[in-house]
C-alpha cells in the first residue's frame, strides 16, 4: 500500500453536481506530487479533502495505513503553505516559525533547537529577529515553508505557494522548495495551474479535469505521451486532426494521407496531435508519401529565434515552428513532414 491513498473520493456541494468524481490517487513516501489543471478542475478541493477542510461525501483517505477521513484538521499533523503566506505581522520570523511548536507545548529548549535548524535549512538564519514586513516576498514564502516544516509533518501541503511572486523569484523558489523537500524526504502535495512550475518540481503529476484525474505519471511521460486530448491541449500540443485507424500504428486522414505513429496508447482513439516544434518543413519530398502533407503559408509570426507559420493543409490548419535558416513568405506552397515517432494518437 502507498503512503497516501485517496480511494473513490466524491465531493458534491449541492448533491447534484460532483466536484470530485470517484477520485483515486496513490502517493509513495517521500514523493512530491503535483495536482495540475485549470481553474475549477477540482485540484484545490482535493487538497482540502487531504487537509481535512472538506469532508468527502464518499470514499476514504489514508496516510501510512491510517484512515483519516473523519479526523479533524488539527489532529492530522500536516504542514500547510498558502499563497498568501498567512504570517503573523506582530511576531518575529523566529516567533512565526515557532508558533506551531508552542501550540503543541514543546519544551523551550526543543523549540529553540528545532527553529534554529529549520531556519538554517531554509536560509533564514540571519533573519530570525526581523518582522514579515521587513522581508521580500520570496523570504516570506520561505518563512511560511519553515513554519510548516518545523512541526515535522506527516504530509506537506502547498496550495499555489508561488502565485504571488514575480517570474524570476518563482523560478528561484521552486528550486528551493524542491531542494528542501528532497533534503528532508517529506511527502508533499503541490497544487498549481502552471505547467512549467509543476513539471520542474514534481516526481509525479496528476492532471485533473472536471473532478477526475485524466493522467497520473512522471512529468517526462506526460510531456512526451499525453493520454487524452485534454491533457495534450493543456500541456502545449496545438495541432489536432482526425484520423481513421487502418491497422495498428497506421492511420488515414480525411484526404487519404497515411500517417504512421510509433507512439500511441489505446487503439480505439482517433485523433492525431503533434507539437509545432516537431513538424518539419521539407523540400524534395512528394506530399503523397506517408506522414507528409502539402500546404500553403497563411500567417507568419516572428518569435525571436524562430518563426511560427500557420499552414493551411487538407487535414486542417497546422502550426509549425521553424528556425530562421529559411524564411517562408505568406502564400508559399510547402510540404510538411510529421515524424512517426512524434505523432501522438489520443
Secondary structure, DSSP 8 states (H G I E B T S, - for coil): --SEEEEEEEEESSSSSEEEEEEEEEE-TT-EEEEE--TTSSHHHHHHHHHTSS--SEEEEEETTEE-TTS-GGGS-EEEEETT----TTSBHHHHHHHHHHHTT--HHHHHHHHHHHHHHTT-TT-TTSBGGGS-HHHHHHHHHHHHHTT--SEEEEESTTTTS-HHHHHHHHHHHHHHHHHHT--EEEEES-HHHHHHH-SEEEEEETTEEEEEE-HHHHHH--SSHHHHHHTT--EEEEEEEEETTEEEETTS-EEE-SEES-TT--EEEE-GGGEEEESS--TTSTTEEEEEEEEEEE-SSEEEEEEEETTEEEEEEEETTS---TT-EEEEEE-TTT-EE-
